[in-house]
Amino acid sequence: MKNRCTLLFVAMLFFCGIQASQASSRPSALSIEYIRDTQNVNIADPLPEYSWQVPQQAVSQSAYQLLVATSEQNLVNNFGDVWDSQKVTSSASINIEHGGRALNQDSNYFWKVRIWDKFNQASNYSAMQSFKTGSFDGYLSTANSINIEQIRPQQFKQLSAGYYFIDFGKDAFGTLELSYRATSPETLIIHLGEKLNQGRIDNAPGGTIRYQQVELAVNPMQTRYFIQLPTDKRHLKAQAIPVPDRTGAIMPFRYAEIENAQQNINEDDVTQRALFHYFDDEQSLFSSSDAVLNAVWDISKYSIKATSAFGVYVDGDRERIPYEADAYINQLSHYAVDAEYAMAKQTIEHFMQNPTWPTEWLLHTAMIIYQDYYHTGDTELIAAYYDKLKHKTLFELSRADGLITSQSPLVTDTFMQKLGFNDPTNRIKDIVDWPPAQKDTGWQLATEAGERDGYDMVPVNTVVNSFFYQNMVIMAELARVLDKAEDVETFRQLANKVKQTVNQKLFDKTRGIYLDGEGSTHASLHANMLPLAFDMVPEEYIPSVVAFIKSRGMACSVYGAQYLLEGLYKAGEGQYGLDLMRATHDRSWYNMIKVGSTITMEAWDMKYKPNSDWNHAWGAAPANIVGRYLWGIQPKTPGFTNITIRPQMADLKHSEIEVPTLAGKISASYLVQKSGGKRFVIDIPANTTAEFIFDKLDTQVITLNGKKIAALEPIQLSPGTNEIFIQ
């Protein structure tokens, strides 16, 4: 009897251990339409996509079962009255399209999932996620929530009787909330601003740096006040993105001053009521041995969060209009700092109906869709907008040699309508970079050269055709995804023709560099960095192109810096790329911090663009360059199911990073040891694979998880912790 009891006890412990193991290894981070927190969200797709993260203990997924129900109780009882997928043999854990009974509009649902691991052992079901559908007659994608954060002062001081100064630490879009107990009617004077002048809010900050004075009437019958801000007339334009009705007018500000107060005001009485699109600060981090680089990455990350208040990527506070080039850099940096994809999808759908005029901006549209596809694996928007997207690549303007020009006679009213312009009399116009030279702007304080490095604006130019080449490469891939074989061949052939023509007609073989365009003898930074960034440069000419680029320094705008850095890192020039990101002169990200901004600026300095603003996330390129190129973490296949890690650490002594993906975080650390060896520790999410590619100069002795391996690249990494020593 004693032995039987002992056996029973052991069996119970074993069973409980299995149950505990299953419970701890169940799927997590559920999302629907790529949204994890579904509170205050209305799902707009009648066939939404479900995704989850496979638990690390499972290593990989061999099958799943997904349940969708109309009530929480049904799901508790494992009854999927809307959809029971049954056991599906598949490793897919993202982009599982709804396959059950049709969802109704304006209805509540609940779902959960369980998986089978690589040993075919079933997990427990995940926690359930609830969601509500909205209308199905708008965008295909779903808008994530926009939330209000109450931010307390970091500095609060009384300057004189009835006069208070408040610093909230960072610039944010919102308004001021005040608790005040008046004993009789009073009028307080409220000052809000982004910039200081000798320790006080600058009431004439210049450009589009924001300042606002508001009179606030207070009385004994009220104790809580939200400062009502006037609406800027530019924000009433049809192209401007409005703020939610519940918030009223907002502005970016960091500082507040209150004067004429007859009663005491305490620190707890004032709050920065800031508006942010959904953002999870815990999804990413970066640190290194270089303090300047750390500060640059921090301001770039915060810039993405701070400028998100409108639910789509806008240019900044001056216009609040989405522009394709701004959006592309915002998108890449957003992906690098948060696992949030709904905002990019909303922006894509906006551009399908609302294009902007610069030629190169239109050519960013396909690039934005491509990055959405590669980071999520989702093909829904590609399929829905493929025909419209083809027009936006401008392929119909292609000459016999493949090149395009915005001055083509083919740019007619009908053509402009194909691009999505409501006013067909609009015309596209090349921009190259922004701002242009002083003679083109009328700004008396602007530098003569602008940000184009003296570009020769000839009709058939190298920058436009570099973007056009990249569009043809992308369209060939998107056509392949949709099984459009004829289009695949058409776009591939056109891409090859453009590349060949650019290298024949727009390249000076004597100097080994690209010219600005057809008929030009001038060579600029832009005409060389774009072909380098888009892999157009023949291998034998990469050294001469790189040497020319390095001779020009930062002769481009904060927007152009995205492509300058991409090209440098692709060419293996990680040290120079790092030096540019951590520079401290007036054409640097550190200069933005030095002058007092906490969001990246529209230009390197106000002297380079006198109407510039202090809240422009197209300046946040380091947020994505650090992850995608310095650490070299990129999706090898759509949805990050396969990952490439190709670091270029240059002279950094140590670094840590966390990069979000739908599959889970990629966490990594780097340390140069006293012996001179380099140690990488890389954590790969479950249900993914990764390859690690290293500098061929560092191939003497390599160990992976303590075992010596051949000095071959790439090194294959498995889910979990991978420790690599390179001596």
Residue pairs with C-beta under 8 A, 6 or more apart in sequence:
19 124
21 57
22 122
22 123
22 124
23 124
24 55
24 57
25 55
25 56
25 57
25 58
25 117
25 123
25 124
26 55
26 114
26 123
26 124
26 125
26 126
26 127
27 52
27 53
27 54
27 55
27 93
27 113
27 114
27 115
27 123
27 126
28 52
28 53
28 55
28 126
28 127
29 36
29 52
29 53
29 664
30 36
30 50
30 51
30 52
30 111
30 112
30 113
30 126
30 127
30 129
31 50
31 51
31 52
31 129
31 662
32 38
32 43
32 48
32 49
32 50
32 51
32 111
32 129
32 131
33 43
33 44
33 45
33 48
33 49
33 141
33 142
33 342
34 49
34 51
34 340
34 341
34 342
34 345
34 376
34 378
34 662
35 41
35 142
35 144
35 278
35 342
36 280
36 339
37 145
37 278
38 129
38 130
38 131
38 132
39 145
40 145
40 147
41 131
41 132
41 142
41 143
41 144
41 145
42 132
42 133
42 134
42 135
42 142
42 143
43 103
43 131
43 132
43 133
43 134
43 142
44 133
44 134
44 135
44 136
44 138
44 139
44 140
44 141
44 142
44 143
45 136
45 140
45 141
45 142
45 380
46 98
46 102
46 103
46 105
46 133
46 136
47 97
47 98
47 103
48 97
48 98
48 103
48 131
48 142
49 94
49 95
49 96
49 97
49 98
49 378
49 380
50 66
50 96
50 97
50 98
50 111
50 113
51 93
51 94
51 95
51 96
51 662
52 93
52 94
52 113
52 115
52 126
53 93
53 662
53 663
53 664
53 685
53 686
53 687
54 60
54 61
54 93
54 115
54 663
54 664
54 685
54 686
54 687
55 115
55 123
55 686
56 664
56 685
56 686
56 719
56 720
57 117
57 686
58 115
58 117
58 118
58 123
58 686
58 687
59 117
59 118
59 686
59 687
59 718
59 719
59 720
60 91
60 117
60 118
60 686
60 687
60 719
61 90
61 91
61 92
61 93
61 115
61 116
61 117
61 118
61 686
61 687
62 89
62 91
62 115
62 116
62 117
62 118
62 120
63 87
63 88
63 89
63 90
63 115
63 116
63 120
64 85
64 87
64 88
64 90
64 92
64 93
64 96
64 113
64 114
64 115
64 116
65 84
65 85
65 86
65 87
65 88
65 113
65 114
65 115
66 80
66 83
66 84
66 85
66 88
66 96
66 111
66 112
66 113
67 75
67 78
67 79
67 80
67 83
67 84
67 85
67 111
67 112
67 113
67 125
68 80
68 82
68 83
68 84
68 98
68 100
68 109
68 110
68 111
69 75
69 79
69 80
69 81
69 82
69 109
69 110
69 111
70 81
70 82
70 107
70 108
70 109
70 110
71 81
71 110
72 110
72 128
72 130
74 80
74 81
74 110
75 110
75 111
75 112
75 128
78 125
80 100
81 101
82 100
82 101
82 103
82 109
83 98
83 99
83 100
83 101
84 100
85 96
85 99
85 100
87 116
91 687
93 115
93 663
93 687
94 376
94 377
94 639
94 662
94 663
95 376
95 377
95 378
95 639
103 109
103 133
104 133
105 133
105 134
105 135
105 136
106 132
106 133
106 134
106 135
107 132
107 133
108 130
108 131
108 132
109 130
109 131
109 132
109 133
110 128
110 129
110 130
110 131
111 128
111 129
111 131
112 125
112 126
112 127
112 128
112 129
113 125
113 126
114 122
114 123
114 124
114 125
114 126
115 122
115 123
116 122
116 123
117 123
134 142
139 345
139 346
139 349
140 345
140 349
140 380
140 381
140 384
141 342
141 345
141 346
141 348
141 349
141 381
142 342
142 345
143 311
143 342
143 346
144 277
144 278
144 311
144 340
144 342
144 343
145 277
145 278
146 244
146 275
146 276
146 277
146 278
146 309
146 311
147 275
147 276
147 277
147 278
148 174
148 247
148 273
148 274
148 275
148 276
149 172
149 273
149 274
149 275
149 276
150 177
150 271
150 272
150 273
150 274
151 168
151 169
151 170
151 172
151 271
151 272
151 273
151 274
152 168
152 267
152 268
152 271
152 272
153 166
153 167
153 168
153 169
153 267
153 270
153 272
154 167
154 168
154 169
155 165
155 166
155 167
155 169
156 164
156 165
156 166
156 167
156 266
156 267
156 270
157 164
157 165
158 164
158 165
158 265
159 165
159 257
162 259
162 260
162 261
162 262
163 257
163 258
163 259
163 261
164 257
164 258
164 259
164 261
164 265
164 270
165 200
165 255
165 256
165 257
166 255
166 256
166 257
166 258
166 270
167 254
167 255
168 253
168 254
168 255
168 256
168 272
169 254
169 598
170 254
170 302
170 306
170 598
170 599
171 194
171 252
171 253
171 254
171 306
171 597
171 598
171 599
171 614
171 615
172 252
172 253
172 254
172 272
172 274
172 275
172 276
172 306
173 250
173 251
173 252
173 274
173 275
173 276
173 306
173 307
173 309
173 317
173 615
174 247
174 250
174 251
174 253
174 272
174 273
174 274
174 275
174 309
175 192
175 226
175 227
175 228
175 229
175 247
175 248
175 249
175 250
175 251
175 273
176 190
176 192
176 226
176 227
176 253
176 256
176 270
176 271
176 272
176 273
177 224
177 225
177 226
177 227
177 270
177 271
177 272
177 273
178 188
178 190
178 216
178 224
178 225
178 226
178 227
178 258
178 265
178 269
178 270
178 271
179 223
179 224
179 225
179 268
179 269
179 270
180 188
180 218
180 223
180 225
180 261
180 263
180 265
180 269
181 220
181 223
181 263
182 218
182 219
182 220
182 262
182 263
183 220
183 262
183 263
184 219
184 220
184 262
185 217
185 218
185 219
185 220
186 217
186 218
186 219
186 260
186 261
186 262
187 215
187 216
187 217
187 218
187 260
188 215
188 216
188 218
188 258
188 259
188 260
188 261
189 213
189 214
189 215
189 216
189 258
189 259
189 260
190 213
190 214
190 215
190 216
190 227
190 256
190 257
190 258
191 201
191 203
191 211
191 212
191 213
191 255
191 256
191 257
191 258
191 259
192 201
192 210
192 211
192 212
192 214
192 227
192 229
192 251
192 253
192 255
192 256
193 201
193 202
193 203
193 205
193 209
193 210
193 211
193 212
193 253
193 254
193 255
194 205
194 209
194 210
194 211
194 252
194 253
194 254
194 255
194 597
194 614
194 615
195 201
195 202
195 205
195 209
195 211
195 596
195 614
196 202
196 255
196 596
197 205
200 257
201 211
201 255
201 256
201 257
202 209
202 211
203 211
203 213
204 211
205 211
206 606
206 610
207 606
207 609
207 610
207 611
207 612
207 613
208 316
208 317
208 318
208 602
208 611
208 612
208 613
208 614
209 606
209 612
209 613
209 614
210 251
210 252
210 253
210 317
210 613
210 614
210 615
212 229
212 230
212 251
212 253
214 227
214 228
214 229
214 230
216 225
216 227
218 225
226 248
226 273
228 248
228 249
229 248
229 249
229 250
229 251
230 249
231 249
232 249
232 251
234 240
234 318
234 319
234 320
235 242
235 249
235 320
237 319
237 321
239 319
239 321
239 354
240 319
240 320
240 321
241 310
241 311
241 312
241 314
241 320
241 321
241 322
242 310
243 249
243 250
243 275
243 309
243 310
244 275
247 275
250 275
250 309
251 317
252 306
252 317
252 599
252 614
252 615
253 272
254 598
256 270
256 272
258 265
258 270
275 309
276 305
276 306
276 308
276 309
277 305
277 308
277 309
277 310
277 311
277 340
277 343
278 340
278 342
279 304
279 305
279 308
279 338
279 340
280 338
280 339
280 340
281 305
283 337
283 338
283 339
283 340
283 658
283 660
283 665
284 301
284 336
284 337
284 338
284 627
284 657
284 658
284 659
284 660
285 656
285 657
285 658
286 294
286 297
286 301
286 626
286 627
286 655
286 656
286 657
286 658
287 294
287 655
287 656
288 294
288 652
288 654
288 655
288 656
289 652
289 653
289 654
289 655
290 578
290 582
290 652
292 582
292 584
292 590
293 578
293 581
293 582
293 622
293 626
293 652
295 590
295 593
296 581
296 582
296 589
296 590
296 593
296 622
297 622
297 623
297 626
299 589
299 592
299 593
299 597
299 598
299 599
299 600
299 620
300 333
300 589
300 600
300 619
300 620
300 621
300 622
300 623
301 333
301 337
301 620
301 623
302 598
302 599
303 333
303 599
303 600
303 615
303 616
303 617
303 619
303 620
303 623
304 330
304 333
304 334
304 337
304 338
304 617
304 620
304 623
305 337
305 338
306 598
306 599
306 615
306 617
307 313
307 314
307 316
307 330
307 599
307 615
307 616
307 617
308 334
308 343
310 320
311 343
311 346
312 322
312 327
312 343
312 346
312 347
312 350
313 322
313 326
313 327
313 330
313 331
313 334
313 343
313 344
313 347
313 617
314 320
314 321
314 322
314 326
315 321
315 322
315 323
315 326
315 602
315 616
315 618
316 602
316 613
316 615
316 616
316 617
317 613
317 615
318 602
318 611
318 613
321 356
322 347
322 350
322 351
322 354
322 356
323 356
323 358
323 361
324 351
324 355
324 356
324 361
324 362
324 363
324 364
324 365
324 368
325 358
325 360
325 361
325 364
325 559
325 618
326 559
326 616
326 617
326 618
327 344
327 347
327 351
327 364
327 368
328 364
328 367
328 368
328 371
328 562
329 559
329 562
329 617
329 618
329 620
329 621
329 624
330 347
330 617
330 618
330 620
331 344
331 347
331 368
331 371
331 372
332 371
332 562
332 621
332 624
332 628
333 617
333 620
333 621
333 623
333 624
334 340
334 343
334 344
335 341
335 344
335 371
335 375
335 624
335 660
336 623
336 624
336 626
336 627
336 628
336 659
336 660
337 623
337 660
338 660
339 660
339 661
339 662
341 372
341 375
341 376
341 378
341 662
344 368
344 371
344 372
345 372
345 381
347 368
348 365
348 368
348 369
348 372
348 381
348 385
349 381
349 385
351 365
351 368
351 420
352 385
352 388
352 420
353 420
354 420
355 361
355 362
355 365
355 392
355 419
355 420
355 421
356 362
357 426
357 427
357 428
357 429
358 428
358 429
358 430
358 431
359 394
359 406
359 428
359 429
359 430
359 431
359 464
360 430
360 431
360 432
360 463
360 464
360 467
361 431
362 392
362 394
362 419
362 428
363 392
363 393
363 394
363 464
363 467
363 468
363 470
363 471
364 467
365 389
365 392
365 393
366 389
366 392
366 393
366 471
366 474
366 475
366 478
367 470
367 471
367 474
369 381
369 382
369 385
369 389
369 474
369 478
370 474
370 477
370 478
372 378
372 381
373 379
373 381
373 382
373 478
373 481
373 638
374 635
374 638
374 639
375 635
375 638
375 639
375 640
375 661
375 662
376 638
376 639
376 662
377 638
377 639
377 641
377 662
378 639
379 481
379 482
382 389
382 478
382 481
382 482
383 482
386 478
386 479
386 482
386 484
388 420
389 475
389 478
390 475
391 418
391 419
391 420
392 419
392 420
393 468
393 471
393 472
393 475
394 404
394 428
394 468
394 471
395 404
395 468
395 471
395 472
395 475
395 491
395 494
396 410
396 415
396 418
397 404
397 405
397 406
397 408
397 410
397 411
398 404
398 468
398 494
398 498
399 405
399 408
401 497
401 501
401 505
402 494
402 497
402 498
402 500
402 501
403 460
403 465
403 468
403 498
403 501
403 502
403 505
403 518
404 460
404 464
404 465
404 468
405 459
405 460
405 461
405 464
406 427
406 428
406 429
406 430
406 459
406 464
407 459
411 427
411 428
413 424
413 425
414 424
416 423
416 424
416 425
416 426
416 427
416 428
417 424
419 428
430 457
430 461
430 463
430 464
432 452
432 455
432 457
432 461
432 463
432 526
433 450
433 451
433 452
433 453
433 455
433 526
433 556
433 557
433 559
433 560
434 451
434 557
434 559
435 441
435 443
435 446
435 450
435 451
435 557
435 603
435 608
435 609
436 450
436 451
436 452
437 448
437 449
437 450
437 452
437 454
438 444
438 446
438 447
438 448
438 449
438 450
439 448
440 450
441 450
443 609
443 610
443 611
445 607
445 610
446 607
446 608
446 609
446 610
447 607
447 608
451 555
451 556
451 557
451 560
451 603
451 608
451 609
452 524
452 526
453 524
453 525
453 526
453 552
453 555
453 556
454 522
454 524
455 461
455 463
455 516
455 522
455 524
455 526
455 527
456 515
456 516
456 517
456 520
456 521
456 522
456 524
457 516
458 516
458 517
458 518
458 519
458 520
459 517
459 518
460 517
460 518
460 519
461 516
461 517
461 518
461 520
461 527
462 502
462 506
462 514
462 515
462 516
462 517
462 526
462 527
462 530
462 531
463 516
463 526
463 527
463 530
465 498
465 501
465 502
465 506
466 502
466 530
466 531
466 533
466 534
466 536
467 530
467 534
468 498
469 495
469 498
469 499
469 502
469 534
469 536
470 534
472 491
472 492
472 494
472 495
472 498
473 491
473 495
473 534
475 487
475 491
476 487
476 488
476 491
476 492
476 495
479 485
479 487
479 488
479 491
480 488
499 536
502 514
502 531
502 536
503 536
503 538
505 518
506 514
506 515
506 517
506 518
506 527
507 513
507 514
507 515
507 541
508 514
508 515
508 523
509 541
511 523
511 544
511 548
512 541
512 543
512 544
512 545
512 548
513 523
513 528
513 544
513 545
513 548
514 523
514 527
514 528
514 531
514 545
515 521
515 522
515 523
515 527
516 522
516 523
516 524
516 526
516 527
517 527
523 548
524 552
524 555
525 549
525 552
525 555
525 556
525 560
525 564
526 556
526 560
528 545
528 548
528 549
529 549
529 556
529 560
529 563
529 564
529 567
530 563
530 567
531 537
531 545
532 542
532 545
532 546
532 549
532 567
532 568
532 570
532 571
533 563
533 564
533 566
533 567
533 570
535 570
537 545
542 571
545 571
546 568
546 571
546 573
549 564
549 567
549 568
550 573
550 576
553 587
554 561
554 564
554 580
554 583
554 587
554 588
554 604
556 564
557 603
557 604
557 608
558 600
558 601
558 602
558 603
558 604
558 616
558 618
558 619
558 621
559 618
559 619
561 580
561 621
562 621
562 624
562 625
564 580
565 577
565 580
565 581
565 621
565 625
565 629
566 625
566 629
568 574
568 576
568 577
568 580
569 577
569 625
569 629
569 630
569 632
569 648
570 629
572 648
574 629
574 630
574 648
574 649
574 650
575 648
575 650
575 651
577 625
577 629
577 630
577 648
577 650
578 630
578 648
578 650
578 651
578 652
579 650
580 588
581 589
581 622
581 625
581 626
581 630
582 590
583 589
583 590
584 590
584 591
584 594
585 591
586 604
586 605
586 607
587 604
587 605
587 608
588 604
589 600
589 619
589 622
591 604
591 605
592 600
592 601
592 604
592 619
595 605
595 606
597 614
599 614
599 615
599 616
599 617
600 616
600 617
600 618
600 619
600 620
601 612
601 613
601 614
601 616
601 619
602 609
602 612
602 613
602 614
602 616
602 618
602 619
603 609
603 612
606 612
626 657
627 633
627 657
627 659
628 634
629 648
630 647
630 648
630 649
630 650
630 655
631 645
631 647
631 655
631 657
631 659
631 668
632 644
632 645
632 646
632 647
632 648
632 693
633 643
633 644
633 645
633 657
633 659
633 666
633 668
634 643
634 644
634 646
635 641
635 642
635 643
635 644
635 661
636 642
636 643
636 644
636 691
639 662
639 663
640 661
640 662
640 663
640 685
640 688
641 663
641 687
641 688
641 689
642 688
642 689
642 690
642 691
643 661
643 666
643 684
643 688
643 689
643 690
643 691
644 690
644 691
644 693
644 714
645 666
645 668
645 682
645 690
645 691
645 692
645 693
645 717
646 692
646 693
646 694
647 670
647 680
647 694
648 695
649 655
649 670
649 678
652 670
652 672
653 671
653 672
654 669
654 670
654 671
654 672
655 669
655 670
656 667
656 668
656 669
656 670
657 666
657 667
657 668
657 669
658 665
658 666
658 667
658 668
659 665
659 666
661 685
661 688
663 685
663 686
663 687
663 688
664 685
664 686
664 688
665 683
665 685
666 682
666 683
666 684
666 685
666 690
667 682
667 683
668 680
668 681
668 682
668 683
669 680
669 681
670 678
670 679
670 680
671 678
671 679
672 678
673 679
675 727
676 727
677 725
677 726
677 727
678 698
678 725
678 726
678 727
679 723
679 724
679 725
679 726
680 692
680 722
680 723
680 724
680 726
681 721
681 722
681 723
681 724
682 690
682 692
682 717
682 721
682 722
682 724
683 720
683 721
683 722
684 690
684 717
684 718
684 719
684 720
684 722
685 719
686 719
686 720
687 719
688 719
689 716
689 717
689 718
689 719
690 716
690 717
690 722
691 714
691 715
691 716
691 717
692 713
692 714
692 715
692 716
692 717
692 722
692 724
693 713
693 714
693 715
694 702
694 713
694 715
694 726
696 713
698 726
699 711
699 726
700 711
700 726
700 727
701 708
701 711
701 725
701 726
701 727
702 708
702 709
702 710
702 711
702 715
702 724
702 725
702 726
702 727
703 709
703 723
703 724
703 725
704 715
704 722
704 723
704 724
705 721
705 722
705 723
706 723
709 715
715 724
